[in-house]
């Protein structure tokens, strides 16, 4: 079950702890300077750890994610 759209009601901001993570991500993705990209196997981008790669196994270098929000300021 998802929460209703994030909107001001009676000039008050909603209590964000009651808003689902999916709704927050979808709201942020509509903002200027924010881009949602697909990452992972067979995608145009991959997400991997920058530091301590030599101490991790190959499986632990790559971060498991399907989509990432990129802030372009």
N, C-alpha and C positions, 0 to 999 in steps of 0.2 A: 504494500500500500504506500503510495506516495503522498506527500504533503501538498497542500494547495500552493499555487504560485506565491513567490515571495513578494509581498506587497506591503506598503504601509497601510495601516488601518488606524483611523482616528489620530493621525499625525504621530503615530508611534511605530518604531521599527519592530518587526516580529522578533520573538525570542528564538534565536537561531538554533538553540539546542533542540527545538521541536521541529526543525526543518531537516528533511532527509539529505544525506550526502549527495545522492543523485540530483536532487533539486538544486542544491548549492552549486554543484559542478555545472549543471546546465545553465544556471543563471550567470555564473562567472564567464562561461564560454561565449555569452552574447555581448560581453563588454568590449569596448574598443581596446586594442592592444593585447587582447587575450585570444589565443588560437588553440583549438583542440586538435591534437595530432594523434594518429594511430602509430603505435610502436610495437616492435616484436618481430617474430619470425615471419618472413614474407611481407613485411611492411617497409615503407620507405625510410623509417627511422628505427634505431635500436637504442635502448637505454641500458648503459652499463656503468659500473663503478669506475671512478677515475683513480682512486687511491687504493693502495694495498692489493692491487691485482695480482702481484707476484705471490701473495700469501693466501690467495683464494683458489679454489678449484675452478675449472672452466664454467661449471654450472652456477657457481656463486658470483661470478663476475657480472653476469647479465641480471638485470632487475626485472622481475615479473610484473608487467603492466600491459594493459591493452590500449589505454588512452592516457595522454598526458596533456595538461594545460601548460602552454608556453606563454609567458608574459613578455611582450615585446615593447619595452619602454625606451 
